[in-house]
Amino acid sequence: MDKNPELSIVMPCLNEAETLAICIKKAQSFFTTYKVDGEIVIADNGSTDGSIEIAKSLNTKVIHAEKKGYGSALKAGITASKGTYIIIGDADDSYDFGNLMPYLKKLRDGFDLVMGNRFKGGIEKDAMPFLHKYLGNPVLSFIGRLFFKIKIGDFHCGLRGFSKAAYNKMSLKTSGMEFASEMVVKSKLNSLSITEVPTTLKKDGRTRPPHLNTWSDGWRHLRFLMLYAPNWLFLYPGIVLALIGLILSTVLVIQPLKIDGLTLDVHTLLYASSFLLVGFQFIIFYGLTKIFAVENELLPKSNRYNKLFKIINLERGLVIGFIALSIGLFLSLRGLSVWSDTNYGTLDASTTLRLIIPAITLLQLGIQTILFSLFFSVLGLKK
């Protein structure tokens, strides 16, 4: 039986006839120069310009990805590769496939994912669009570091290496350009070791426009980062809103608040209670999103996730919900009693709304807590 190669170089390809042969020959030269046992896999995504024939003529393995998309092509190529380690890179001659030894050394040292950093290695003039260089990539990389605590400087470098074993642990799902972000995020979420090496980027050799769309693909990356960090998308904003609403509501229920001649009264109380309700809804969405993502294997399970079911359960939620409902109902009846004392005539708005607004708020919080507890238990049935 043939021995599997040490390294597979996988190149996604969609009409890259102008540069494909150059990239393949550089990769083959790398194998020869550094005496690396390797293979080249071309993951074709529907080329019609002769790319397939070029790849076959240079004795590479050609894999046809049925589904369209950068991520789909790479997943097909990676799945078909036989190497212990895999390096992926675009076939547009913007990366130097003859200089892959820094990646392979890091992989041999035991790192699971080795990222290229174009900002450390050098970006040639006109190699990266202005918006990508100074806005898109820095902003998205910063968000990735902030949300997931990943210490790398270039989230979207197209040249990167990883072990086949690590790739299998990542369980990657996306099919488009956001595949690049998903690989980094999933590596971190699965506690895989990540490092980076300086990488040069030069202007690609194509005469046609690139496949990457600045705004739509940038949005896909941002959307992915937000959806995979429900704490930043829902939990933290929810806690801030709920705390502001709770503190301000508590103060205003007791008495109006005067600040430098400005009086905050029941009208502000109404907004404060709305802050509390909206903040609570954000927190609920965090819980539901987290459960859905974990149970559908979009996010890995963690000790914190298991503790969630010990803290929050159907019975406890129902009890808390009914307590809030009961207090809200009591305050409502108290307000009705105040109205009856005036023979159902005109009421002092400031006094009455200090009862009615908290009453309505607690009624809504109670109902939301009960419904959340029921839905929470349904989503977590596997537990």
Secondary structure, 3 states (H helix, E strand, C coil): CCCCCCEEEEEEECCCCCCHHHHHHHHHHHHHHCCCCEEEEEEECCCCCCHHHHHHHCCCEEEECCCCCHHHHHHHHHHHCCCCEEEECCCCCCCCCCCCHHHHHHHHCCCCEEEEEHHHHCECCCCCCHHHHHHHHHHHHHHHHHHHCCCCCCCCCCCEEEEHHHHHHHCCCCCCCCHHHHHHHHHHHCCCCEEEEECCECCCCCCCCCCCCHHHHHHHHHHHHHHCCHHHHHHHHHHHHHHHHHHHHHHHHHCCEEECCEEECHHHHHHHHHHHHHHHHHHHHHHHHHHHHHHCCCCCCCHHHHHHHHHCCHHHHHHHHHHHHHHHHHHHHHHHHHHHHCCCCCCCHHHHHHHHHHHHHHHHHHHHHHHHHHHHHHHCCCC
